[in-house]
Amino acid sequence: MAIRRLGYRGAYLGLRVYWFLRRPEVRGVKCVITDGDRVLLVRHTYGSRSWDLPGGSIKRGEEPADAARREMHEELGVSIDNWRPLGMMSLSIDHRRDRLHCFQAELRAPQIEIDRGELADAGWFLRNALPAKTGRYTKPILARLAS
């Protein structure tokens, strides 16, 4: 597990150099998984250690909803087919242009099993009581949920 974490950290550092040099557009997904008033947040083993929505990159030729399904299976061990689109967000960060497709799914008492190589932690938080340090996309995406 420690070797995988080091691999993720090394790859992330390499990506930051690439982003600085090439300034690419990166397509990805962010997934809001809710259980009533609670939302699932994760902390990665690489990059910022803030609490963030789970997600990841969209592979070439992959549909955004398929990427959401794949990423949640890989990171959390859950199979979700009923994604609700929350729209797209574009933002420049770390010298790259992120184009994020946002999705939401409601799960009741879900059993998750995190990938300990990629994720340091996962936790359920009330939407109105998020941890102090959250990823920069977390609050803007959660604001898209109907109250």
N, C-alpha and C positions, 0 to 999 in steps of 0.2 A: 504494500500500500504506500509506503513512504517513497519508494522509487517512482510510482505512478504520479504522486503529488509533485515530486521534483520535476518529472517530465512535463506536467501541465504548467508549472511555473516557468520552466525553461522555454517552452513553446510560447507562452504568453509574452515573455521578454523578447523573443525573436519576432513575434507579431508586432510588438510596439515599434521595433526598429523598422520593419517593413512598412507599417502605417505611416511612420514619419517620412520615409523616403518616397513612397508611392502615393500616399493620401487617397486610398481607394474608397469606393463605395462598398459597404458591407451590408448584406441582407441577412436579417435574423428574425427571430420570434421572441416574444415575451409572453408568458402564460400566467394568467391569474387563476389560481385554483382556490375556490372558496368552499367552505363548509358552514353554511349559515352566515353569521357575521364575522367569521374568522377567515383569514387569508393565509396561504402558505408562503413563507419567505425562506430563502436559502442563503447560505454564505459559501462562496467558492473557496477553493484551496489556492487560488491564484488571483492576481489582480487585487482590486479593492476587497477588503474583508467585510464590507458593509452588507447589511441584509438587503436582498434583492429578490425580484421575481425570477422564477426559473425560466430558462429559455436557452437559445443557442443559435447557431448559424443555419442558414438554409443552404443545402447542397445544390450544386448546379443541376437544373432541370427538376428540382423538387418543388412541389406546391407548398405554400406557407402552412396550411393546415396539416399537411403530412409531416412537415418539419416539427411542428408543435407536438404531434402524436409521437414521433420518433424520439424527440428530446426528452419528453416526460417519461417515456418508457426507459430510456437509457439512464437518466439522472435519478428518477424517483421510483422506478419499477411499477408504474401505474399505466394502464391502458385506457385512454380516453378517446372516444370517437365523436362525442357531441360538443364540439367547440363552438362557441358563439363569438363571431368576429367583433372586435372593439375598434377596428380601424388601424390606421398606420401612423407612425411618428417618424420624423426625420430630425436628426440632430448631428452636429459635428462634435466629436470627442476623441481625444488621443490622436489627433491628426487623421482621423478617418471620418467618413460620412456614413452614419448608421441610418438604415431604412428598416424600421422594425414593424412587423405585422403583429398586432396584439390580439390575444384570444382569451376567453374566459370559459371555465367549466365549473359546474357545481358538483361536488362529490359529498356524499353523506358518510361520515365516520370512515374516511379512507385509510387504508393501510399503505404506508409508503415505506420504501426501503431505499435509502439514498446510496448513490455511488460514492463511496468514501475516498476514491481517488480524485474525483472532481469536486465533490462537495464536502465542506468541513462540518456543516450543520444544516438542519432544517427545523423550522418551528412554525407553529400556528399563532397568529396574532389577531386580536380584534382590529377591525379596520379603523376604528377611532382611537386606537392605542398602539400605534406602530412603534418599533424601537427608534431610538434617537438617530442612529446612523443607518440610513437607508440609501440604496442606489439612486442615482439621479433620475431614473425613469420610473421608479416605483410609485411615487405619489401622483405624478401626472397620469399614469396609466390607471391607477385605482380611481382617480377622479372621473374616469369614463364610465364607471359602473353606475347603474341606476340605483338611487338610494331607496 
